[in-house]
Amino acid sequence: MKKILPQNVLLVLLFSVFSSGIYAQQFKVLLFTKTDGFHHESINDGVTAIKHLASRNTFSVDWHENASIFNDKELAKYQAVIFLNTTGNILNEEQQAAFEKFIKAGKGFVGIHAASDTEYDWAWYTKMVGMMFKIHPAQQTAYLKVEDSNFPGMERFPKKLLWTDEWYEFGEKKADDLKILVSVDEKSYNPYAKWGDKEGKGMGVMHPISWYHNYDGGRAFYTALGHIPAIYSDQTFLDHVYGGIYWAATGKGL
């Protein structure tokens, strides 16, 4: 004889199926903010902003500062890793190997601002980021210019935008396949900086600020924007960051 479930049990089952569809997450990311050097005051603002992005865009985010999370078992839970204003040497050799394996498995990386001031001696990482931080002048207002709008999150980014931030000057390119999304016009601010024996005079006509590329089986997105805490409540910037997260985690959107 066919067993008929009580009506209240059926309702519970139907609700469970329905609610799981509503709250299913698109993907899961690891947000990492460990520092071994300068600690940006904007980190907490960034964490709050990315958590809000996760809530708004139906993805899941775990925030960690302990590098022990970088092992095969834990990283397998994520589709992308975000380095938010990390600095210095933050992973040991075993953790670095786990992260390399993660990217080679087709996963993604998102670097925000000081992610390019991280792990200078790890050649694989510097090539993934694409260019490393060298020096910066005082915070100033300058014009941003969109170089390529064919990328997720760039839909509402104006072709030219007045923006105040800490303008990183980068060293030589570590990867030749970088696709530049945004640049800064050096004619609109004073790029000169001098720190002891280190001197910066700008990068010339093309001064990249944000880019992406496919890397070692996976994907990498970087933006140098994100020094000032208030930036993390700016919708244009949040669209830009979410576009990078979405592409890094899924490979979609191009």
C-alpha positions in Angstrom: 0.0 0.0 0.0 1.3 3.5 -0.9 2.1 5.5 2.1 0.7 9.0 2.2 2.7 11.6 4.2 0.8 13.8 6.6 0.0 17.3 5.2 2.2 19.1 7.7 5.2 16.9 6.6 4.6 17.7 3.0 4.4 21.4 3.7 7.8 21.2 5.5 9.4 19.3 2.6 8.0 21.7 0.0 9.2 24.7 2.0 12.7 23.2 2.3 12.9 22.6 -1.4 11.6 26.1 -2.2 13.8 27.9 0.3 16.9 26.1 -0.7 16.3 27.4 -4.2 16.0 30.9 -3.0 19.1 30.9 -0.8 21.4 28.8 -3.0 24.8 30.5 -3.4 26.3 31.1 -6.8 29.8 30.5 -5.5 32.0 30.7 -2.4 35.1 32.9 -1.9 37.8 33.2 0.7 38.5 36.8 1.8 42.1 37.1 3.1 43.5 40.2 4.9 46.7 39.1 6.6 49.4 41.7 6.8 53.1 41.5 7.5 54.0 45.2 7.1 51.7 48.2 6.6 48.2 47.7 7.9 45.6 49.7 5.9 42.9 51.3 8.0 40.5 50.6 5.2 40.6 46.8 5.7 37.6 46.6 7.9 35.6 48.8 5.6 36.6 46.5 2.8 35.5 43.4 4.6 32.1 45.0 5.4 31.7 46.0 1.8 32.5 42.6 0.4 30.2 40.9 2.8 27.5 43.3 1.6 28.4 42.4 -2.0 28.0 38.7 -1.1 24.5 39.4 0.4 23.4 41.5 -2.6 24.8 39.1 -5.3 24.0 35.8 -3.7 27.5 34.4 -3.1 29.2 33.2 0.1 32.3 34.7 1.7 34.5 33.6 4.5 36.9 36.1 6.1 40.3 34.9 7.4 43.5 36.4 8.6 45.1 33.1 9.6 47.2 31.6 6.8 46.6 28.0 8.0 43.4 28.2 5.8 45.7 27.7 2.8 45.7 24.0 2.6 44.2 21.6 0.0 41.2 20.6 2.1 40.1 24.1 3.0 40.8 25.8 -0.3 38.7 23.1 -2.1 35.6 24.8 -0.6 36.2 28.0 -2.7 36.0 29.1 -6.3 38.1 32.3 -5.7 40.5 33.9 -3.2 40.5 37.6 -2.5 43.6 39.3 -1.2 42.3 42.6 0.3 45.2 45.0 1.3 47.5 42.2 2.2 51.1 43.2 2.7 54.5 41.4 3.1 55.3 37.7 3.3 52.0 36.1 4.5 52.2 32.5 3.3 54.9 29.8 4.0 56.1 27.5 1.3 53.6 24.8 2.1 50.7 27.3 2.0 52.1 28.8 -1.3 52.1 25.3 -2.8 48.5 24.8 -1.9 47.5 28.2 -3.4 49.3 27.4 -6.6 47.5 24.1 -6.8 44.2 25.9 -6.2 44.8 28.3 -9.2 46.0 25.5 -11.4 42.7 23.7 -10.8 40.9 26.4 -12.6 40.1 28.7 -9.7 40.4 32.5 -9.4 42.3 35.3 -7.6 41.2 38.8 -6.9 43.8 41.4 -5.7 42.8 44.7 -4.2 45.2 47.6 -3.7 48.1 46.4 -1.5 47.8 42.8 -2.9 50.6 44.1 -5.2 52.7 45.0 -2.1 52.7 41.3 -1.1 55.1 38.3 -1.5 57.7 40.1 -3.7 60.0 37.1 -3.5 57.4 34.6 -4.7 57.8 34.7 -8.5 54.7 32.7 -9.2 52.6 35.2 -7.2 54.1 38.3 -8.8 53.4 36.9 -12.2 49.8 36.2 -11.2 49.3 39.7 -9.9 51.0 41.1 -13.1 52.8 44.1 -11.7 54.1 44.9 -8.3 53.9 48.1 -6.2 57.0 50.3 -6.4 56.1 53.7 -4.8 53.3 56.2 -4.6 53.0 60.0 -4.2 50.7 61.7 -1.7 47.0 61.0 -2.1 45.6 63.2 -4.8 42.6 63.6 -7.1 43.2 62.5 -10.7 41.3 61.3 -13.8 40.6 57.7 -14.4 40.1 56.4 -17.9 38.4 53.2 -19.0 40.7 51.3 -21.4 38.4 48.3 -21.9 34.7 48.2 -20.9 34.2 44.6 -22.0 34.5 43.2 -18.5 32.0 42.4 -15.7 31.3 45.4 -13.5 32.5 48.0 -16.0 29.0 48.6 -17.4 28.3 51.7 -15.4 32.0 52.9 -15.1 32.1 56.2 -16.9 34.7 56.6 -19.7 36.4 59.3 -17.6 36.0 59.7 -13.9 37.5 62.1 -11.3 38.8 60.0 -8.4 40.8 60.5 -5.3 43.1 57.6 -4.2 46.7 56.6 -3.5 48.2 56.2 -7.0 50.5 53.2 -7.1 53.4 53.3 -9.4 54.4 49.8 -10.5 57.6 48.1 -11.4 58.2 46.2 -14.6 55.5 43.9 -15.9 55.7 40.3 -14.6 53.3 39.0 -17.2 52.9 39.9 -20.9 49.3 39.1 -21.3 47.7 41.6 -19.0 44.4 43.1 -20.3 44.2 46.7 -19.0 40.8 47.8 -17.8 41.5 51.2 -16.2 44.4 53.7 -16.3 45.1 57.0 -14.5 46.0 60.2 -16.4 49.4 61.3 -15.0 48.8 64.8 -16.5 46.0 65.3 -14.0 48.1 64.8 -10.8 51.7 65.0 -9.6 53.2 61.5 -9.8 56.6 62.4 -8.3 57.6 60.6 -5.1 60.9 60.0 -3.3 61.4 57.7 -0.3 65.1 57.8 0.6 66.9 56.2 -2.3 63.7 55.2 -4.0 62.2 57.6 -6.5 59.1 57.6 -8.6 58.4 59.8 -11.6 55.3 58.1 -12.9 54.8 55.5 -15.6 54.2 57.7 -18.6 51.3 57.8 -21.1 50.0 54.4 -20.0 49.7 54.1 -16.2 47.6 51.0 -15.5 45.3 50.8 -12.5 43.3 47.7 -13.1 43.7 44.6 -15.2 43.0 40.9 -15.6 44.4 37.8 -17.3 44.2 34.0 -17.4 46.9 32.5 -15.4 48.3 29.0 -15.0 45.0 27.3 -15.5 43.0 29.8 -13.5 42.1 33.5 -13.6 43.5 36.7 -11.9 42.0 40.2 -11.5 43.7 43.2 -9.9 42.7 46.7 -9.0 45.0 49.3 -7.4 42.0 51.3 -6.2 41.0 50.9 -2.6 43.3 52.7 -0.2 40.8 55.2 1.3 38.1 53.7 3.7 35.3 55.8 2.1 35.9 54.2 -1.3 34.3 51.0 0.0 30.9 52.7 0.0 31.3 54.0 -3.5 29.0 52.1 -5.9 31.2 52.5 -9.0 34.1 50.9 -7.1 31.9 48.2 -5.7 30.6 47.3 -9.2 34.2 47.2 -10.3 35.2 44.8 -7.4 32.2 42.6 -7.8 32.9 42.3 -11.5 36.4 41.0 -10.7 35.1 38.6 -8.1 32.4 37.3 -10.4 34.8 36.7 -13.3 37.5 35.2 -11.1 35.1 32.8 -9.5 33.1 31.7 -12.5 35.1 32.7 -15.7 31.8 34.2 -17.0 30.9 37.7 -18.2 33.3 38.3 -21.1 
